[in-house]
Amino acid sequence: MLLLHLTDVDEAGWAEALRATLDGYPVVRRGDDYDPAAIRYIFVWKPEANAFVGLTGLKAILSLGAGVDALLQHPALPDAPIVRFVDDELSQQMSDYVVAHVTMHHRLYTRFHADQKARRWRQLYPPAASETTVGIMGMGVLGQDAVRRLKSLGFDLRSWSRTPKNMDGVAGFAGAEQFDAFLAGTDILVNLLPLTPETTGILNSDTFAKLRRDRLAGGPVIVNAARGGHQREADIVKALGDGTLGAVSLDVFETEPLPATSPLWDIENCYITPHIAAISNKKSGVRYFSGIIARHEAGDPLINVVDRERGY
């Protein structure tokens, strides 16, 4: 039996679609009459405190999100495998966001938009893509897809991850000992890391000060489409004000929704989107998770299982 515990999404719609796809496999929702001990799988998004009460027969926890940092912090999380959502469409959405913001900053949008508002004609030619280095933090499924898309546009690329990752045409850096060297040659810093204790607050004043400063007019740029916990927003405000950063694109925030009192709203070279870079698609999600359940019930191993020690 599959239990749905989905907060802030269309739980009823997901349940209907999963019932149709699983072809007779029982699917229940919160509030239905069921025996908690009979639940073998729970499909979760923002689970409440009592989400796992009585689920003594649980075989797996299925996470609607690609990131599982919030789920891992649940005070009553059972000791069952956690399967995260990995999907080509989700990857493409994230890469679309990254490409859009990287190219916007590479073409010096902030500079020209300010000139437009001032009715000021100042010709300034951006460097070629090959002369602009994009540094990707995080080389999982999303990071690797973004690298492939940016590579096709001609950007110089480098990556940084916990352990070494080799991709053709990408300068790879790994571990804390290579972090500074990675930053020193980066003009546009893109964060796609998982949120772990080691990466919490990594987008801070110290990181910003180590980025390359002699390539992009206005200064280096950051793009954060991962987690709000990665960034220190007070440091971002300061860096945008004193010129340490030329611009930022933020899709995630320390507190969401972003409070109306946040100074980020009023900074012209801070580009805000409301956590929409990549949204889990119901059609592909149903196909993905119903397939996992069917194969696991048939005896196949689970795929895309979270390493709890690493946090992703």
N, C-alpha and C positions, 0 to 999 in steps of 0.2 A: 504494500500500500504506500502511496505517495501522498505526503502532506504538504500543502502550500502555505507558506507563512511569509507573505510579500506585503511590505508596508510601503505606502506612497506610490504604488503602481497598480495596474489593473489586474488584481488577483483573480477576479471572476473570469476575465477574458483569457488569462493564462490557463486557468483550470479547464475551461471549455475546450481550448485548443489542445491541451495535453491529453484530455480524455479521448478526443477524436483520434489523436495520433497513436496513443498507446493501446488502442483497440482492446478494450476490456479490462486492462489493468486498473485497479481501483485508485481513484484520485479524490482526495478530500481537502476541504478548506477549514480554516479556523471557524468554529461555530457549528460544524457538522457533527453528527453523532458517529463517533468512531472510538475504537480501543487504542489508546496511545501505544500500548505494547505491540500492536500489529503494524505500526509504521516502520517501514524499511528504509525509506528515503524521505528527506525533508528538503524542500526547495525554498531557499530563504533570500530575503533582502530586508535589511534593517530589522532583524528579529528582536522581538520584545523580550523582557527579562524571563518570562515563563515559557518561551518558545520550545524548549527541549524537555519540559517536565514530562516524565513518564515514558519517554521514548527509549525503552530498554532494549528494543530489538533493532535499533538503527544500524543500517549498513553503510550509509554515506550521507554527507551533507552536500547539497548542490547549491552553489552560490551564483546568484544572478549576475553579480558584478565580476569584472576581470580582476579587480583588486579585492583583497580579503582582509586588509588590515583591521577594519572595524569589526569584522566577524571574529577575528582571532582574539579580540579584547572582550568578547562576551563572557560575563562572569560564570555562566553555567554551560559553556561549550562542551559537548560530549567528546569523548575520545574516539571519534569516528573519522574516516578519511573525508577530506574536504576537496570537492571537485570545483575548479574555477571555470568560468566561461571563456572559451577560446574560440574565436569566430572570425572568418575572413572579412565579413562585412564590418564587424567592430574594428578590426585592424585598419581597414580602408578609411573608415570615418575618422579615426585618430590621425592617420597619415594625411588625410585631407586638411585637417585642422593645422597640423604642423607645417605642411607645405604652404598653406595660405599665409600663415603668420611669419614664417621664415622669409618668404619671398617679399612680403609687404615690408619687412624691416630691411632686407637687403636692398630694396629699391628706395630706401630712405623716405618712407611715407610720412613719418613725423615731420621731417624737414619741409617737405613740399606742401603738406597740409597747413602748416603754420604760415608758409609763404602765401598760400591761397587766401587764408583768412585775412592776411595783412595786405592783400592785393600787390604782392611784391614779386617781381620777375627776377629770379636768381638761378641761373643755370649751374647745376652741379651734377656731374656724371657719376653715378654709383659705380663701384668696382665690378668687374665681371664676376659671375658666380664662382668661377675657378679661383678667384682671388679672395673669396670670402669663405672662412672656415666655420662650419656648423659643427658644434660638439653635442653629441647625443649622450645623455646620462641615462643608462638603463638599456640593456641589449637583450631583452626578452622578445616575445613575439611582436609586440607593438614597436619597440625600438628598431628591430631589424627591418620591419616593413617600412618604417619612416626613412631609414637609411637607404633602402632600395629606391624609394621614390625621389629622394633628394639627389641621389647619385645620378639618376637619369637627367636631372636638370643641370648637372655640371658643377655642383658645389664641391669644394674641398671638404672632406669629412673626417671626423675623428670620433671615437666612442670611449666611454668610460663605464666600467661595470665592476661588480664585486670580484668576479673571476675573469680571466682572459677570454675574449671572444674574437675570433678571426673571421673577417669578411673582406673579400677582395676589394681593393681600392679604398679601404678605411684604415686609418691609423688607430690601432687599438691600445688603450690604456686600462689598467686594472689595479684595484686596491688603493688603500690610502696613500701608499708611498709614491704612486704615480698621479695622484689627483692634481697636484699643483702644476705639473708639467702639462697635463691635459688642458687645464684652464688657461695656461699661459699662451697657447696658440689658438684659442677659441674666440670668435667674434660674436657668434649667436649661440647661446647656450640653451639647449632644449632638454627639459626634464621629463623623463618617462620612467623613472625609477619606481619600484615598489616602496611602500612606506614601511620602514622597519625602525627599530631603535637607533640603528647606525645612520639612517638617512634622514631622520627627523630633523628639521631645521637646517638642512644642508644649503638651502638658498638663503645665505646670510651675508652680512657686510664683508666678512673675511673672504668668502667665495667671490663676491662681486669685484673686490679690489684686485684679484689675481687674473682677471680676464684681460685679453689683449686689447690695447687702447689705440693703436695707430692705424687701424684699417677702416672701420666704419665711421663716417662723419657723425658726430654726436656722441659716439661711445658705444660700447658693447651692449648687447640686448639679451634678455632672458625670456624664454617661453616656458611656462609651467602648465602642463595638461595632465599632471599625475594626481597629486594629493595636496590639499591645503596645508597639511602638516609638514610638508617639505619646506615651506617658506616662512620667513620671519617678516611679516608685513611692515613692521616699524622700520626694519632695515631697508626694505624696498622703497618706502617713502623717502627715507633719508638719501638713499643712493640716487633716486631720480631727481631729488632737489639739489644735490651738490655736484651732479654730473658724472658720478661714478658709473651710472648706467644711462644709456641714451634713451632706452624705451623698454617696456615690458609688455608681454601678453600673458594674462592670467585667466585661466578657466576654473580654477579651484582656489579655495580660501580657508583661512584658519577657522572661521565661523561661517556657516552657510545656512540661509542666505546671507550674503555680505551685508552687514548692518548699514543702514542709511547714514550713520555717523562716521563711517570709515573715510579717512582722507583720500583713499585710493580713487574714489568716485570723481574727484575734482581735478585729478592730475591728467593733463592733456596727453602726455606720452605714456600713459598707462591704459592699456586696452583690455577691457573687462568683458568676459562672456560668462553666463550663469551655469557653469558646469554642464556644458552641452557638447563637448568635443567628440564624445563617442557614447552613443546610447544603445543599450542592449535591445536588439530587434526581436520582437515576439516570434515572428515566423522562423527565423534562424535559430532562436533560442529553444523553441519547442522541438525542432528537428534535432538539435544537438543533445539536449537533455533526455528526450525520449529514447534516442539511440543509445545513450550511455546506460540508461536503466535496462533497456531490452538486452543489450549485450552482457551487462553484468549479471542479470538474472539467468542468462544462458551459460554463465561460467567464465566469461572473459574478464580480464582485469580492468579496473577503472583507469581512465586516462586523465592527464592534466591534474594530478593530485598535488595539493599544496604540501610543501615541505615546511612543517610547523617551526622547525628550528630557524630556517632562513626567513620565514614570514611571507613566502610567495611560492 
